[in-house]
Amino acid sequence: MPSTPNSIRNEPWLESPLRTGAGELQLAGVLQNVHGLDPKAMRVLGSYSLIYMVNVDGYYCDSNGGRADLRTGDLVVIFPELAHAYGPKKGQTWTQIYVVFNGPQFDFLRSRGILDPARPVWHLEPVDYWSRRLEEVVAGDARHTEAAAMRAMGRFLHLVCDMAAADAEARLRPERDEWFDESQRLLGNPNGRTWLTPQQVAREVGLNYDNFRKQFALRLGLSPGQFQKRKRIDRACAAIYQGSHGFKELAEELEFCDVFHFSKAFKQVMGMTPSDFRKKAHGG
């Protein structure tokens, strides 16, 4: 019988649990139009769970005092002993993907702070990508053999770590980072025939240099100067491979003091001298 627009709809992905020595996947699937859990009567699930918000305007709260407005792309991490409640705000629809699981590997991730009750809500976009990744955990393993269960558990452990990394990266990177994208463009390409210094790039994107350097390194793991050096050497590698420039000409074009400084920078980045790179590139 077809569902009405606001009726509860559950599409399970597992017919029975997948059990392994590393843990078990108990339930998984898609749930639409749930009524939500009452914040005044919080639930203790007794297992871990991931609740991914596919289409949501809702709320979350727990007995630790955690509270959050939920939006599409949020991922709620449920902990076995932590009383919690979540659901749609009044008059709103709700579509979620859920995975319920348990096992020593997840206790270990919790002990290392990757799963943290103090940070129960993550944010992951694009929604289509993460929804597909979640579904792929159990896709094709309906036979429930021991090998199939181990493959599914391996995919899920990998996915949890990927999700944690993506959320951490998103928290470090503000929603609007045009200055970061523009600074990479300015650092990585000559302005006419001249390379802007990192200090000049900081002024171009409207930031104090010390703050610019700190924020740039935080996002990329390289200082602006290191990033620019790599971009210059990337250009040198392409030119050497094509045989279009001599070393002296490259040193001048890439604004190194002389061939010695060019060669030194090249070896720092590539682990070999320009001469050795040319021999390798040309089969020598």
C-alpha positions, 0 to 999 in steps of 0.5 A, a space after each residue: 500500500 503506498 505511503 501517505 506524504 507524512 507516514 513513517 517509512 522504514 527501508 531496512 538494509 539488513 535482514 539480520 545482524 552481521 557479526 564478526 570478532 571485531 564487532 557487529 552491525 545490528 541494523 541499517 537502513 533509511 527511515 522517513 517521517 519519524 515522530 521523534 523522541 521526547 526530550 523529557 523522556 530521553 532514550 538509552 539505546 544500549 548500542 552505538 548508532 550513526 544517524 545521518 540527516 538526509 533531509 532534516 530540520 530538527 533537534 538533538 539533546 542528551 543527558 550530558 547537556 548537549 543540544 543542537 539544531 539539526 540540519 541536512 548533512 548532520 551526523 548524530 553519533 549515539 553512545 550506548 549509555 548516553 540518554 538522548 532524544 532527537 527528531 523533527 521540529 514541529 511541522 517538519 519532515 525527516 529522512 535519516 539513514 541509520 546504522 546501529 553497531 557495537 564492538 571492541 573496535 568502536 570502544 577503541 575509537 572512543 578511547 582515542 577520542 575519535 568517537 566522543 560523547 562531548 561532540 555527538 553531532 558532526 557535519 558531512 557534505 555532500 549528502 549524496 556522497 555520504 549517503 551512498 558511502 553508508 549504503 555501500 557498507 552492506 551492499 552486496 553482502 546479503 548472504 551473511 557469510 563470515 567473509 561477507 560480514 568481515 568485508 562489511 565491517 572493514 568498510 564500516 570501520 574505514 567509513 567511520 574514520 573517513 567521516 571523523 576526518 571529514 568533520 574535523 576538516 570542516 570544523 577547521 575550515 570556515 564555510 566561506 574561504 574565498 581568501 584561501 582559494 585566492 591565496 593559493 591561486 596568487 601564490 601558485 602563479 606568476 602575476 605577469 612575469 613576477 611572483 608575488 611574495 607571501 606578504 604581498 598575497 596576504 595584503 591582496 586577500 585582506 589579512 594581516 600576514 601573521 594571521 594569514 600565515 597561521 591560517 594558511 598553514 592550519 588548512 594546508 599543512 604548509 606555510 605560504 612560502 613552502 607552498 609557493 616553493 613547491 609550485 615553482 618547482 612543479 613548473 620547473 619539473 614540467 619545463 625540464 621534462 619538456 626540455 624547454 628551459 636550461 637551468 639558468 633560464 629556469 632560475 631566472 624565470 622562477 625568481 631564484 637568486 641563481 642556479 645554486 639556490 634553484 638547485 638547492 630548492 629543487 632538491 629540498 622538494 624533489 629529493 634529487 638535483 635538477 640534473 638527476 631529475 632530467 636524466 631520470 625524465 629522459 631515460 638517462 
